[in-house]
Amino acid sequence: MARKNYPDEFKRDAVALYRDTEGATIKVIAADLGVSEATLSAWCKTAGVPIRHGRSASTAAASPGLETPEQELARLRAENKALRATEARLSTERDILRSAAKYFAGETNW
């Protein structure tokens, strides 16, 4: 397999995406970006970003009818936080893809 050279900006953006996305694993982010887990892990280690292992335990969701108002509020806050993190991750991915498209469009010599 040929060794790929990624621009430094792409590497920084990939590390920032991993660092800023709560609860995401190296595997998920690497798959989204189309790089290997080992590559993304090495970039994170070089940047001094700690690698998260496993997922945090999610709160046990009782059936909605049996929740107290406090439990419902906590569940909705956690869901809102997760949705905001997903939105931030997708926004960063979109920006990375835009820069990659610009980079590769400039490299073609057709």
C-alpha positions as CSV (number, residue, x, y, z in Angstrom):
1,M,0.0,0.0,0.0
2,A,1.3,3.4,-0.9
3,R,2.2,5.8,1.8
4,K,0.0,8.9,1.8
5,N,1.2,12.4,2.6
6,Y,-1.4,14.6,4.2
7,P,-1.1,18.4,4.4
8,D,-0.2,19.8,7.9
9,E,-3.5,21.7,7.9
10,F,-5.5,18.5,7.4
11,K,-3.6,16.8,10.2
12,R,-4.2,19.8,12.6
13,D,-7.9,19.8,11.6
14,A,-8.3,16.1,12.2
15,V,-6.6,16.3,15.6
16,A,-8.9,19.3,16.5
17,L,-11.9,17.3,15.4
18,Y,-11.0,14.4,17.6
19,R,-10.1,16.7,20.6
20,D,-13.3,18.7,20.3
21,T,-15.7,15.8,19.7
22,E,-16.8,14.5,23.1
23,G,-17.3,10.8,23.3
24,A,-16.0,10.0,19.8
25,T,-13.3,7.4,19.5
26,I,-10.3,7.3,17.2
27,K,-11.9,4.6,15.2
28,V,-15.0,6.7,14.4
29,I,-13.2,9.9,13.6
30,A,-10.6,8.1,11.5
31,A,-13.3,6.3,9.5
32,D,-15.1,9.5,8.9
33,L,-12.0,11.2,7.6
34,G,-10.8,8.2,5.6
35,V,-7.5,7.7,7.4
36,S,-6.3,4.7,9.4
37,E,-6.7,4.6,13.2
38,A,-3.0,4.3,13.7
39,T,-2.3,7.4,11.6
40,L,-4.9,9.6,13.5
41,S,-3.6,8.2,16.8
42,A,0.0,9.1,15.9
43,W,-1.1,12.7,14.9
44,C,-3.0,13.0,18.2
45,K,0.0,11.8,20.2
46,T,2.4,14.1,18.4
47,A,0.0,17.0,19.2
48,G,-0.2,16.0,22.8
49,V,-3.9,15.1,22.7
50,P,-4.7,12.2,25.1
51,I,-6.4,9.2,23.5
52,R,-9.7,8.3,25.0
53,H,-10.3,4.6,25.4
54,G,-13.9,3.2,25.2
55,R,-17.1,5.1,25.6
56,S,-18.4,6.7,28.7
57,A,-21.4,5.0,30.3
58,S,-24.5,6.7,29.1
59,T,-27.2,7.3,31.6
60,A,-29.7,4.5,31.9
61,A,-32.9,5.8,30.2
62,A,-36.0,4.8,32.0
63,S,-39.2,4.8,30.0
64,P,-40.4,8.4,29.4
65,G,-43.6,7.9,31.4
66,L,-41.7,6.9,34.6
67,E,-39.2,9.8,34.6
68,T,-39.3,12.4,37.3
69,P,-39.1,16.0,36.0
70,E,-35.4,16.2,37.2
71,Q,-34.6,13.0,35.4
72,E,-36.3,14.2,32.2
73,L,-34.4,17.5,32.4
74,A,-31.1,15.7,32.9
75,R,-31.8,13.4,30.0
76,L,-32.8,16.3,27.7
77,R,-29.7,18.3,28.7
78,A,-27.5,15.3,27.9
79,E,-29.2,14.8,24.6
80,N,-28.9,18.5,23.8
81,K,-25.1,18.3,24.6
82,A,-24.7,15.3,22.4
83,L,-26.5,17.0,19.5
84,R,-24.4,20.1,19.9
85,A,-21.2,17.9,19.8
86,T,-22.5,16.1,16.7
87,E,-23.3,19.4,15.0
88,A,-19.8,20.7,15.9
89,R,-18.2,17.5,14.6
90,L,-20.1,17.7,11.3
91,S,-19.3,21.3,10.8
92,T,-15.6,20.6,11.3
93,E,-15.8,17.6,9.0
94,R,-17.4,19.8,6.3
95,D,-14.7,22.4,6.7
96,I,-12.0,19.7,6.4
97,L,-13.6,18.3,3.3
98,R,-13.8,21.7,1.7
99,S,-10.1,22.3,2.3
100,A,-9.2,18.8,1.1
101,A,-11.3,19.4,-2.1
102,K,-9.5,22.7,-2.7
103,Y,-6.1,21.1,-2.1
104,F,-6.7,18.2,-4.4
105,A,-8.4,20.4,-7.1
106,G,-5.1,22.4,-7.1
107,E,-3.0,19.3,-7.5
108,T,-4.7,17.9,-10.6
109,N,-2.9,18.5,-13.8
110,W,-5.4,17.4,-16.4
